[in-house]
Amino acid sequence: MFIRNKRVIAVGLLMSSVLVLGTLSASAETAQTFPLPQAPAAAPLVGAAVAPAPAPAVGSLPELTTLIKQNGAAVVSISVEGKSSGRAGGLPEGLPPELERFFRGLPDMEEPESRRTQATGSGFIISADGYIVTNAHVVEDAKSVTVGLGDRRELSAEIVGVDTLSDIAVLKVKADNLPTVQLGDSSALEVGQWVVAIGAPFGLDHSATQGIVSALSRSLPDGTYVPFIQTDVAVNPGNSGGPLFDLGGRVVGVNSQIYSRSGGYMGISFAIPVNVAKTVVEQLKSKGKVERGWLGVGIQDMSQDLASSFKLNQLDGALVSSVQAGSPAAKAGLQVGDLIVGFGTGKVKSSSDLPLLVGNAPIGTQVPVKVLRAGTEKTLDVTIAKLDSTEAETSLIKAENDNSILGLGVSSLSGDDLTSRKLSNGVLIEQVLADSAAEKAGLETGDVIVSVNNQSVSTPADLKTAVQAAPAGKPIAMLIMQGENTRFIAITKP
């Protein structure tokens, strides 16, 4: 559906996992027990009125005990038995995969007959008859799922549906009169607002932590289309799928990921907005799968340099870096270089806003899309199609020396090369000089330059002409293909 420019970031999933070999034996040590909150006598249904926790006085810290008492029993722990990773069980710890073959076949190095993986996570009950929300990655490849309730019962759970694009899954246990949470409105969240997480970090059930909302609509390079809520709430492996509450005791997010270099909490955590989860949950409950709208464009954020090169005075919007042939976008006339600033009744302030708007658009409906093209506002009517799962998913002419003004060596692409890249034109970068304008802009050997300032480039001579026409000291908007993705970069001509 969408391809966004990816940044390098260490993002860890919050599922606690351990490989168990053979049959689990009882521990000889006495396990320490942790008291669990008991289920309340009467639990509210989803959407039912719940007496909110008292709001803190101005300048005071929030009072959280009431919130935790009211909602703790509706938070569950999840234990998953999954498939084996396939790694030989008797191999030395930390052995590189390329050396495994030298150890296979040796005594005590054979794979055990009985092998299984176990993982733990968190979840929360949304209906009294046993529907539970958690993360998709918690139950990924699960053979069996067990849910631990607040009253110490353990129930086998059925996986109703899994949606990997949003990282949301729905489970169902056979029980009645269960305590439930109240779902809130994540669109009302503000940076600086207090929030509370309850979950099972490292398997420690019903652990509560608090913090504030650090940022909203955070885009991560994880393949999902979710505009994450960033917080400084302490969450750790095992918190995955647990609820994030506002001070009124309403669920505003589903804890999902952390930024970490150690595997544990380092001050930054991410939650899926509950408004995203609501739509997904309803479809999983009714159909067992999620259907999303499809536009068929690659997008990225607008930078100051790119805005200058496009002669725009604004940075809001999603910049179109590619348009898929035959897609709804192509049929409606969207072009590479268009800046999408509105979709239907929604505003598009950044590239992270658009995927959610398109995904939630009813399939087959016609939606007005507002774009800026060459500084002029246009409205195009797009008929939304259904996102298919596959969407989610040489004779060289040597470069002319004049292109070295940017520090580049380029060559033409053959027809077969263009076809394999699904391009109609472009030149291949064969060399990037050190400390050049091209290197500073992030260009690399193997990239393909498709256009310069919206002028198509097919030969080194085309590139030379386009670069010579650009004013010195000003940023040039260059459309490039890196790997399978196309994006704009701003490169300043010396």
NUZAMI-149715 format. One record per residue: residue in three letters; y, z, x of N, C-alpha, C, O in turn. Coordinates in pm, whole numbers, plus 50000, padded with zeros to 5 digits. Layout:
ALAYZXYZXYZXYZX/...
***
This chain:
MET498805000050082500005000050000501245000050085502134991850066/PHE501295009150178502475010250264502015012650406500975018850428/ILE502775007850500502545010850641503845016050696504855008950694/ARG503835028250745505065033950800504945034750951503845035951006/ASN506085034151016506145035751161505585049451197506065059551146/LYS504575049851285503895062451317504455068851443504755062151542/ARG504585082151437505015089751552503835097551606502875100151533/VAL503905101251733502845109251793503105123851761504145129251798/ILE502165130351694502315144251655500945150551650499985144151606/ALA500835162751695499545169551691499415176651558500035187051537/VAL498625171051468498465176751336497035180851318496125172851339/GLY496805193351280495455198251262495185201451118496035207051050/LEU493975197751069493575201650936493225216450937492875222051040/LEU493345222650820493225237050813491845241850772491705253250726/MET490845233550787489505237650750488825244450867488845239250979/SER488235255950844487515263150948486085258250950485405258950848/SER485605253251064484285247051070483465252451186484015255351293/VAL482155253851165481275258451272479935251651257479465249851144/LEU479325247851365478015241351365476945251951372476965260451461/VAL475995251551280474925261451274473615254451303473265244751236/LEU472875259251403471615253251443470475261451386470485273751391/GLY469465254351329468285261151280468585269351156469535266551082/THR467785279451135467935288051019468845299751052468715305951157/LEU469785302650961470685313850984469925326850971469195328850873/SER470085335751067469445348751061470475359451033471665357651062/ALA470025370450975470945381350943471445387851070470695389351166/SER472735391851069473315398251187472845412651197472745419651096/ALA472565417051317472125430751338473285440451330473095452451313/GLU474525434951343475695443551339476145445551195475925437151108/THR476765456851173477295459651040478605452151022479545453851100/ALA478655443950920479875435950898480935444450833480655452350742/GLN482145442750879483265449850818483605443150685483655430850677/THR483825451050583484135445450451485625446150427486325454850478/PHE486095436650347487505435850313487635436850162487075428550091/PRO488365446650111488485448149966489155436049904490155430949956/LEU488605431349792489145419849722489855424549595489405434049532/PRO490925418049557491595421649432490715418349313490055407949313/GLN490695426849213489885424549095490615415348998491845415148992/ALA489835407748921490425398648824491115406648714490595416848671/PRO492275402148669492965409148561492225407648430491405398548414/ALA492495416448339491785416248212492085403648133491195398148068/ALA493315398948136493685386848063494415377648158495405381648219/ALA493935365348170494525355948265495265345048192494805340348088/PRO496415340948243497185330248178496565316748202496005314448309/LEU496645307748106496215294148124497295286448197498435290948207/VAL496915274648251497895266448321499025262748225498775257948114/GLY500235264748267501385261348186501795272448091502875271848031/ALA500945282748078501305293747989502385302148053502515302448175/ALA503155309047970504235317348021503675329048100502775336148052/VAL504185331048216503765342148301505005350048339506025344348376/ALA504905363148329506055371348366506315369548514505475373548595/PRO507455363748554507705361048695507915373948773508315384148718/ALA507635373048901507905384548988509405387048991510195377648980/PRO509805399449005511245402549005511965395049117511495394749230/ALA513105389049083513885381949184514575392149275515065402349228/PRO514605389249406515235398649497516745398849480517355388749444/ALA517325410049505518775411149500519365403149615518725401149718/VAL520595398549596521245390549699521325398549829521775410049829/GLY520885392349938520945398850068519755407650098519685413550206/SER518795408750004517615417050028516385408350050516395396450018/LEU515345414250106514085407250124513335406649992513495415549909/PRO512515396349970511815395149841510745405849823510145410349921/GLU510525409849699509455419149664508245410749624508305403349525/LEU507155411749700506025402549684504785408949623503855401749586/THR504745422049611503515428549568503115424449427501935422249400/THR504085423349335503775419349198503215405249194502225402549125/LEU503855396149267503395382249272501955381449319501135374449259/ILE501625388649424500285388149482499255394449388498155389249374/LYS499615405649323498705411949228498415402849109497285402249061/GLN499445395749062499275387248945498455374648974497795369448884/ASN498475369849097497875356949126496685357349222495945347549233/GLY496495368449291495445368949393494055366049341493255359749410/ALA493755370549218492415368749165492095354349131490925350649119/ALA493125345849116492915331649084492755323049208492545310949198/VAL492865329249326492665322049452491225324249497490745335549498/VAL490535313549535489125314349570488895310149714489705302949774/SER487775314749769487325309749899486245299349874485495300249777/ILE486165289649962485225278449945484375277150070484895276350181/SER483075276950051482125275150161481385262050140480845259650032/VAL481355253850242480785240450231479655238750331479815241650450/GLU478525234050284477445229950373477445214850377477345208250274/GLY477565209350498477705194950511476645188750597475665195050637/LYS476875175950626475935168250706476105171350853477165175750897/SER475045169050930475085171051074476005160951138476115149551092/SER476665165051246477525155951320476735146051403477285136151451/GLY475445148551420474595139451493474525141951641473795134851709/ARG475245151551694475225154551837473985162651870473615171751795/ALA473345159651979472115166552017472385181452031473325185652097/GLY471515189351965471785203651957471655210952087472385220652110/GLY470735206752178470485214452298471345210552416471155215952525/LEU472275201452399473085196852511474065207652555474495215852474/PRO474425207752684475395217652733476715216752660477155205852623/GLU477355227952638478635228552568479705220652643479865222252764/GLY480435212252571481535204752629481125192652709481955186952780/LEU479855188452700479385177052777480005164152723479925161752603/PRO480625155652808481205143152761480135134252698479005134052747/PRO480465126852590479485118552522478795108452612477615105552595/GLU479545103052712478955092852798477855098452890477095090652948/LEU477775111852904476735117852987475555123152908474575127952965/GLU475635122252774474565127852692473215121252720472185127952720/ARG473225108052745471955100852762471155105652882469945103852887/PHE471835111852980471115116653098470345129553068469435133253142/PHE470715136352961470085149152927469055147752816468165156152803/ARG469175137152733468225135552624466815133452680466615126652780/GLY465845139652612464465138252654464005149352746462795151152767/LEU464955156952803464585168152888464115179852803464465180552685/PRO463325188952858462865200552782464035208252724465065210152789/ASP463865212752600464855220752528466145213052497467155218952458/MET466095199852514467285192052484467115183652358468005175852323/GLU465995185152288465765177252168466545183152051466825195152048/GLU466875174751957467635179351841466735187451748465615183151720/PRO467185198951700466365207151611466055199851481466825191151439/GLU464945203351418464565197151292465535201151181465895192951097/SER465935213651181466825218651077468225220651134468435229051221/ARG469195212751084470565213551133471525212351018471295204350926/ARG472565219751020473575218250917474925222950970475005230851065/THR475985218050908477325222650942477845231150827477505228850711/GLN478665240650860479295248750759480795248950781481265248650895/ALA481535249450673482995249850681483515258650568482845260250465/THR484685264050587485295272350484486705267550456487365261850542/GLY487155269950336488505266550294488925275350180488285285550153/SER489995271550113490525279250002490755270049882490675257849895/GLY491045275949769491335268349648491955277549545492115289549568/PHE492305271849429492865280049322492425274549187492275262549168/ILE492225283949093491705280748960492845276348870493845283448859/ILE492705264648805493775259448719493415260048571494265257648486/SER492155263148539491775264448398490735275348384489925277448474/ALA490765282248272489875293548250488405289548245487525297948263/ASP488125276548221486735271948214486215266748348485145260648353/GLY486965269048458486375267048589486805255248672486135251848770/TYR487925248548638488415237748725489225243748841490065252448822/ILE488945238848961489535244349083490115233049167489495222449179/VAL491285235149225491935225449313491785230049458491925241849488/THR491485220549546491425223249690491795210449763492245200849701/ASN491615210149895491875198049973490645189149979489515193849976/ALA490895176049986489795166549998489035168750129487815167450132/HIS489765171950238489075173250367488195185750373487335186750460/VAL488415195250283487575207250280486155203650235485185208850290/VAL486025194750135484715191550079484195177950125483235172650069/GLU484825172350227484405159250278482965160050329482615169050405/ASP482135150350287480725149450329479925162050293478975165450363/ALA480315168750186479625181150148478285178150082478175169050000/LYS477275185950120475985185650052475955196149941475345194049837/SER476615207249964476715217649862478015225349883478495226649995/VAL478575230449772479835237749776479655250849699479175250949585/THR480045261849762479985274949698481385280849690482125280849788/VAL481735286049572483055291849550482925306949538482115311949461/GLY483735314349616483775328849609484945333349525486095330549558/LEU484675340449415485715345049325486265358649367485695365349452/GLY487365362449305488005375149337487195387149297487395397949353/ASP486255385649202485425396849160484115397349238483165404049196/ARG484045390249349482925389949444481755381249398480725380749466/ARG481895374449285480845365149246480895352549333481975348549377/GLU479755346549358479665333849429478975323849337477855326049292/LEU479665312749310479165302749216479045289149283479895285349365/SER477995281949248477835268249297478855259349226479075260849106/ALA479475250249299480525241649244480125227049248479475222349342/GLU480525219949145480365205449138481665198849184482755203349148/ILE481545188249263482735180749304483045170549194482315160849175/VAL484145172949121484535164249011485115151149064484815140349011/GLY485935152149168486545140149225487305143449352487745154749371/VAL487445133449439488125135049568489085123449586488725111849563/ASP490305126349627491305116049656491815118049798492605127249822/THR491375109649891491725111450032493185108050060493765113650154/LEU493785099049982495175095250009496145106749987497165107750056/SER495825115549893496675127249870496065139849929496735150249933/ASP494815139249975494065150650027493865161349919493955173349947/ILE493605156749797493355165949686491945163749632491485152349619/ALA491255174849602489935174149539489895184049424490605194149424/VAL489065180949325488875189749209487405193849203486515185449209/LEU487175206949190485825212549176485685218449036486675220748966/LYS484415220948996484155227248867483005237148883481945233648936/VAL483225249448837482165259448834481875262948688482735261548602/LYS480645267348663480245271148528480605285748504479875294748546/ALA481715288048438482175301648409483235300748300483795290148275/ASP483495312048235484505312748130485465324148158485165333448233/ASN486625323348094487635333948101488035337548245488235349248278/LEU488145327348328488555329648466490075331348475490795325648394/PRO490545339048571491995340048593492525326848646491835319948722/THR493725323148610494305310448651495705312448708496335322748689/VAL496165302148778497535301948828498405293748733497885286448648/GLN499695294948748500645286748674501215276348770501685279948878/LEU501185263648732501715252948815503215251748793503685251548679/GLY503965250848903505415250048895505935235848910505235226248879/ASP507175234548959507845221648976508345220749120509335227049156/SER507655212849202508015211849343509325204249365509935205549471/SER509765196449266511025189149283512225198449283513315194649325/ALA512035210949235513135220549232513235228649360514145236849374/LEU512325226449454512355234049579513595230649661514095219349657/GLU514075240549736515195238449826514875244449963514145254249973/VAL515425238450066515235243650201515845257550210516975259750166/GLY515095266850267515545280750276514965289750170515125301950175/GLN514285283750072513705291549963512455298950010511665293450087/TRP512275311549965511095319350001509855314049931509905310449813/VAL508725313650004507445309449948506345318350005506515324550110/VAL505215319049934504105327749970502805319849965502575312149872/ALA501955321650066500635315350068499565326050053499665336950111/ILE498525322849975497355331449965496135322749993496005311849937/GLY495245327550079494075319550113493075327550193493085339850193/ALA492185320150262491115326550338491125321750483490175315150526/PRO492185325050559492205320850700491045327150777490815339250770/PHE490335318750853489195323350931488165330650845487445339350894/GLY488115327250715487165333450626487575346950572486795353350501/LEU488795351650602489275364650553489915362650416491085359050406/ASP489135365150312489555362150175490855369250137491145380350182/HIS491615362550051492795368149986493805373950085494335384850065/SER494065366450191495125370050285496425363750237496465351950203/ALA497505371750236498805366950190499795366650306499855375950386/THR500565355750314501625354450414502845348550346502735342050242/GLN504015350850406505245346050344506145339350447505985341350568/GLY507085331350399508035324550485509035317050399509235320350282/ILE509645306850456510625298850381510265284050390509475279850475/VAL510845276350299510735261850306511625257050420512835259450420/SER511015250150518511765245650635512335231550618513395228450671/ALA511625223050543512065209250521511295203650403510245208750366/LEU511835192950344511195186450230510975171650260511645165850346/SER510025165750189509725151350202509435147650346509925137550396/ARG508635155750412508275153150551507125143050557506075145150497/SER507345132050628506325121650643505525124150769506085126350876/LEU504185123850757503295126150871502435113950895502095106750801/PRO502055111551022501235099851055499755102451031498945101351123/ASP499385105950905498005109350876497335099850780496205102250736/GLY498035088850745497435079550654497645082550508497275074350424/THR498205093850474498455096950335499845092250296500645088250381/TYR500115092650167501445088650119502235100750070503205099249996/VAL501825112750112502395125150060503715128750129503775128650252/PRO504765131750052506005137250111505865152350126506195159850034/PHE505375157050240504965170850257506125180750250507255177550285/ILE505795192950204506685204350214506405211050348505275215050375/GLN507415212450433507245219450560507725233750544508805236250491/THR506915243350591507285257550583506995264350716506385258550805/ASP507465276850727507095285050842506135296150799506005306350868/VAL505465294150685504455303750639503255303050732502775292250764/ALA502765314650774501615315050865500345311350790499855318950707/VAL499825299450820498525295150767497665290850885498185286450987/ASN496355292150870495425289650979494175282850926494045281250804/PRO493255278651013492005272850965491345281750861491155293750883/GLY491005275950746490475283550634491465284450520491085287350406/ASN492775282050548493805281950444493845268850368494505267950264/SER493165258650417493205245550352492855246450204491855252550167/GLY493695240450121493435240049978493985251949903493945252049780/GLY494505261949973495075273749907496445270949850497105261349891/PRO496905279349756498175276949689499375282049769499275291649845/LEU500505275349750501805279749800502645283149678502895274549594/PHE503075295749667503795300549550505295301649576505725304049689/ASP506095299649469507495303649477507575318349434506565324249398/LEU508765324149437508895338349407508685341549259508565353249222/GLY508625331249175508315333349034506815333649008506395334948894/GLY506005332349114504555332349098503975319249053502855318749003/ARG504725308349068504255295149029503815287249153504465287949257/VAL502735279849141502245271749252503165259749270503365251949177/VAL503735258249389504615246949418504015237649523504565226949549/GLY502905241749585502295233349687500855237249713500395247949674/VAL500145228049781498765230349823498735229749976498975219050033/ASN498455240950042498455241250188497435231550243496295231150198/SER497855223750343496995212750387496875211450538495755209850588/GLN497985211950612497945208850754498865218150832499755224550776/ILE498635218550963499515225951054499845217151173499095208051209/TYR500975219951233501315213951363500865223951469501315235451471/SER499975219551557499425229051654498915222051778498375210951771/ARG499105228551891498495224052016497335233052056496625230452153/SER497165243851980496115253452013495015253851908493965259851932/GLY495225247551792494285248351682494635259251583494055259751475/GLY495575268251619496025278851531497485277351495498145267851539/TYR497985286551416499355285951365500375286851479500285295551566/MET501365277651477502415277651578503805277051515504775273051580/GLY503895281251388505205282051325505565270751231506605271251167/ILE504705260551222504985249251134503725246251052502655244151108/SER503875246050921502755242550834503245233150725504435232450696/PHE502305225850664502645215650567501825217450439500625220450445/ALA502485215550326501825216750196502085204450112503145198250121/ILE501105200850031501225189549938502025194149817501655204149756/PRO503115187449779503885191649662503005192049537502175183149516/VAL503175202249455502325203749338502545192349238501635189149162/ASN503725186249238503945174949147503065163049184502655155449096/VAL502765161449313501805151149355500405155049309499665146749258/ALA500065167749327498725172449291498475171349141497355168049100/LYS499475174149060499285173648914498775160048869497795159248795/THR499445149448913499065136048872497645132748919496855126948844/VAL497345136349042496025133549099494945141349024493895135848990/VAL495205154148999494205162748933493855157348794492685156948758/GLU494855153348717494585148448582493705135948586492815134448502/GLN493955126948681493135114848690491735118048739490765112048691/LEU491605127348833490275131048881489465137548770488265135248759/LYS490115145848688489405152448578488965142448471487875143648415/SER489805132748443489505123348333488665111448377487835106548301/LYS488875106648502488185094448546487355096148672486555087448707/GLY487535107448742486805109648866487365102048984486805102649093/LYS488475094748965489125087149071490595085649037491015089048926/VAL491365080649133492815079149114493175064449128492785057849224/GLU493935059449030494455045849036495955046449066496685054249004/ARG496405038249161497805038349202498405024449194497715014249202/GLY499725024449178500435011849181500525006349323500475013849420/TRP500674993149332500724986449463501904976849465502124969249372/LEU502664977449575503824968749593503554958149699503884946449679/GLY502944962149812502564952349913503614949850019503844938450060/VAL504264960750065505254959350172504984969550281504424980150256/GLY505394966250403505454975850512506884980950519507824973150508/ILE507054994050538508394999750534508615009150652507665013850715/GLN509875011950681510265021450783511645026950750512345021450665/ASP512035037750817513375043350797514425034950868514135028050966/MET515635035650819516765028750880517415038050983517745049450952/SER517595032951104518295040751208519745036251216520125026151156/GLN520555043751291521955040251306522115026651373522935018451332/ASP521315024251477521415011451548520974999851460521594989251461/LEU519895001851382519444991251294520484988451185520744976951151/ALA521074999051131522094997251029523264989051085523814980451017/SER523634991951209524724984451273524344969751290525164960851269/SER523084967351330522664953551351522584945751220522774933551218/PHE522294952851108522254946450977523624946550909523774941850796/LYS524634951950980525994952750926526034960950797526664956950698/LEU525344972350799525314981550685526004994550721526014998650837/ASN526585000850623527295013550646526505025550596527055036450585/GLN525205023750567524405034650516523045035050583522525024950631/LEU522465047150586521135049050645520095051850538518895051750567/ASP520515054350414519575056950306518815044250270519365033250270/GLY517515046050239516715034750195515455033050277515255039750378/ALA514605023850232513365020250302513485005750347513604996650265/LEU513455003650477513624990350535512304982850531511294987750582/VAL512294971050472511074962950460510814955850592511614947550636/SER509674959150655509314952950783508234942350768508004934450860/SER507554941850653506564931350626506354930250476506494940050402/VAL506004918250432505684915550292504354908350288504204897650346/GLN503384914250221502034908550218502004896450126502504896850014/ALA501404885550175501304873250097500534875749968499484882249969/GLY501064870549857500394871949728500574885449662500034887749554/SER501324894349725501524907849671502584907649561503324897849548/PRO502674918549481503744919349382505124917849445506014911849386/ALA505304923449565506604922349632506934907849664508064903449643/ALA505934900349716506154886349750506474878149625507364869649628/LYS505754880749517505984873249394507354875949335507944867349270/ALA507874888049358509194891649305510324887049395511484887749355/GLY510014882249515511054877149604511554886949707512574884249771/LEU510884898349727511284907549834511084900849969510134893349988/GLN512004903750062511964897250193512004907650304512514918750286/VAL511454903950419511574912350538513054913950571513804904150575/GLY513484926250595514894928950622515624934550501516744939450515/ASP515014933650382515614940050265515594955250282514654960750339/LEU516624961850232516664976350232516514981150088517414979450006/ILE515354987150056515084991949920515795005249901515525014849973/VAL516705005849805517485018049781517195024149644517625035249616/GLY516455016849559516115022049428514845015849376514585003949398/PHE514035023949306512805018949245512725024849104512555036849088/GLY512855016149003512925021248866514145029948850515255025848883/THR513945042048799515055051448783515205060648903516105069048907/GLY514325059149002514355068049118515155062249233515195050149254/LYS515795071149308516525067049428515605067649550514755076549559/VAL515765058349642514975058049765515915061249880516695052749924/LYS515845073649928516705077850038516045075950174516735074450275/SER514715075850176513985073650301512685066750269512315065550152/SER511975062250372510725055050350509655063850286508745058750222/SER509755077050301508775085950243508925087250092508005091950025/ASP510075083350037510285084249892509585073049817509135075149704/LEU509475061249877508995049549803507505050049768507175046949653/PRO506595053649858505165053249823504825061449699504025056949617/LEU505415073149684505105081549568505625075049440504945075449337/LEU506825069049445507375062449327506495050749285506215048949166/VAL506065042849381505225031249350503845035649303503315030249206/GLY503265045449372501925050049337501845055549196500815054149130/ASN502925061649148502935067549014503345057648906503285060848787/ALA503765045548946504195035548847502965030148771501965026648834/PRO503025029448639501895024248561501565009948602502455001548617/ILE500285007248618499824994048660500114983848550499824986348433/GLY500674972448589500984961948492502394962448437502814953248367/THR503124973148467504494974248416505474967048510505194965348628/GLN506604963048454507644956448533508704966748569509254973448482/VAL508984967948698509904978148747511054971548822510804963048907/PRO512304975148792513434969748870513514976449007513484988749018/VAL513624968349111513744973349247515104969149301515424957349308/LYS515904979149339517254976349389517214975349541516714984349608/VAL517734964249597517724962149741519104958049789519924952849713/LEU519354960549918520534955049986520044944150078519194946450165/ARG520574932150058520174920550140521444914350197522294909250124/ALA521544915050330522744909850399524014916150342525044909450328/GLY523924929050308525074936250260525354934750112526274941150060/THR524584926550043524774924149899523674930849819522494929749853/GLU524054937849714523064944649631522414934849533523104927049466/LYS521074935449526520314927049433519314935749360518864945949413/THR518944931749239517884938549164516784928449135517024918049074/LEU515574931749179514414923049161513414930049070513164942049085/ASP512844922748976511854928248885510454926048943510034914648964/VAL509744937048967508414936549028507374941048926507534951548863/THR506324933248909505214937148824504174944448909503564938448997/ILE503984957148883503134965648966501664962248947501184961248834/ALA500964960449056499534957749054498764970249095499364980249135/LYS497454969849084496594981149119496294981049268495934970749324/LEU496454992549331496134993849473494634993249492493885001249434/ASP494194983649573492764982449603492444991149723493314993349807/SER491224996049733490855005149841490954998449977491175005250078/THR490784985249981490864978250110492304977150161492544974350278/GLU493264979550067494654978950109495074992050174495894992650265/ALA494455002450120494885015050178494715014350325495275019050424/GLU493355004050289493035003050415493564989550479493354987050597/THR494044788552361495424792552371496084786752497495874789852615/SER496794779052453497664772552553499004779652553499694779852451/LEU499384785352663500584793452671501714786052741501514780052846/ILE502904786552681504104781352746504794793252810505224802352739/LYS504904793452939505424805053011506874807952975507644799052938/ALA507204820352986508534824952947509604818953036509414816753156/GLU510754816252974511884811553051512644823453108512734833853044/ASN513164821953226513784833053297514974839053223515294850753242/ASP515634831053139516814836153069516484847752976517364855552940/ASN515204848952935514834860152848514784873252924514634883952865/SER514924872553058514884884853136516144893153116516234904353168/ILE517134887853041518334895753013517954908652940518644918852953/LEU516874908252863516374920152797515234926752875514744937352837/GLY514834920252985513724925453064512384921353009511424928953018/LEU512314909252950511094904652885510564891952949511324883452994/GLY509244890752951508574878152978507744874952856506884882852818/VAL507974863352794507294860052669506644846352677506954838452766/SER505754843552584505104830552575504834827252429504804836152344/SER504634814352401504354810152265502924813952226502064815952311/LEU502694814952096501364817952043500754805251984501454797251923/SER499454803552003498764792151946498614793951795498824804951743/GLY498244783251728498034784151584496944794051547497074801451449/ASP495874794251626494774803651599495234818151617494844826951541/ASP496074820451721496584833851744497454838451627497374849951583/LEU498294829351579499144832851466498304835751341498584845251267/THR497294827651318496424829551201495714842851208495624849951108/SER495194846451326494464859051340495374871051317494914881551273/ARG496674869451347497634880251325498304879451188499134887851155/LYS497934869451109498514867050977500024865250986500784870650906/LEU500454857451088501864854451108502094839451098501184831551122/SER503304835651063503664821451063504424817651188504544805751220/ASN504934827551260505684824851384505714837451468505344848251423/GLY506164835751595506284847251684506024843351828505404833051856/VAL506504851751922506224849652064505604862452120505934873552079/LEU504694860552214503944871652272504654877252394505064869752481/ILE504794890552401505384897052517504314898552624503314905452604/GLU504544892152741503584892852851504034902352961503224906853042/GLN505314905552962505824914353067507054921853016507914916252948/VAL507124934653050508294942953020508734949453151507974957153211/LEU509954946453195510434951553321510814966353310511324970753207/ALA510554973753416510884988053418512394990153405513184982553460/ASP512785000453331514175004353311515004993553243516234993853251/SER514354984153176515084973453108515434977852966514964988152918/ALA516274969852901516624972652762515384972252673515274980052578/ALA514464963152704513234961952625512374974452637511844979352538/GLU512224979652760511414991652779512055003652709511355011552646/LYS513365004852721514045016152656513925015652505513945025952438/ALA513805003452450513665002052305512235004252258511995005252138/GLY511285005052351509885007652314509004995552307507874996552258/LEU509474984052353508634972052353507544973252460507764979052566/GLU506384967652431505244968552522504564955052536504674946352449/THR503854953252647503064941252667502034939952555501354949652522/GLY501924928052497501014925852386501684926052250501104921452152/ASP502924931252244503684930752119504084916252090504164907952180/VAL504334913551963504784900251922506184901551860506394909651770/ILE507124893451910508474893051853508474882451743508194870751769/VAL508774886551619508724877651503510104871951471510224860151438/SER511144880351481512484875551451513514883751527513234894951570/VAL514704878151542515844884851605517034883151513517464871851486/ASN517584894251464518694893851368518384884451251519214876451209/ASN517134885951199516654878151083516514863351111516394855451016/GLN516524859151238516254845351275514824844451329514474851251426/SER514014835951267512624834551310512554829551454513364821351497/VAL511564834751527511364831151667509954825451683508984832251651/SER509844813051732508534806551749508234803151894507064801551931/THR509264801851977509084798052117509994806652205510914813052154/PRO509744806952337510664813852426512084808552416513044816052433/ALA512214795752390513554789952376514274795552254515474798052257/ASP513504797552144514104803652024514624817552055515724821352012/LEU513834825152130514244838752165515494838352252516434846052231/LYS515504829352348516654827952437517924824852358518964830952382/THR517834815552263518994811652183519494823352098520694825852089/ALA518544830552034518934841651947519574852952025520544859051979/VAL519034855752144519584866652226520944862752280521854871052282/GLN521104850352322522404845852373523484846352266524654848752296/ALA523104844052140524074844052030524504858151990525544859951927/ALA523704868052028524024881851991525104887152083525094884152202/PRO526054895152030527124900552114526604911152211525744919152175/ALA527134911252332526744921152432527204935052389528264936652328/GLY526404944952422526754958752391526514962752247526814974052209/LYS525974953652167525694956452026524184956452003523464949052070/PRO523694964751909522264964951882521794952351812522484946951725/ILE520614947651851519974936051791518804941151707518024949551753/ALA518674936251583517534939751498516384930451530516444918551498/MET515344935651591514214927551633512974931851555512574943451558/LEU512364922351484511134925051410509954922151502509804910951552/ILE509114932251523507994930651615506694934551545506694942151448/MET505594929251597504274933451552503614941051667503464935651777/GLN503244953551641502514961651737501164964951677501074972051576/GLY500094959751737498774961251677498744953351548498974941251548/GLU498444960051436498384953451306499634956151223499754951151111/ASN500574963851277501754967751200502994960651248503154958051368/THR503884957351155505174951651191506264961851161506174969351063/ARG507294962151245508404971251223509634965951294509534957851386/PHE510794970551250512044967051316512354977151426512074989051413/ILE512914972151535513474980851637514874976051670515194964351652/ALA515684984951718517044981251759517074980951911516744990851976/ILE517454969651966517534968052111518954963352146519444953552089/THR519594970352237520994967052271521034957152388520454959552494/LYS521734946152366521874935952469522844940752576523964944652543/PRO522464940652704523344945352811524614936952819525474939552904/
***
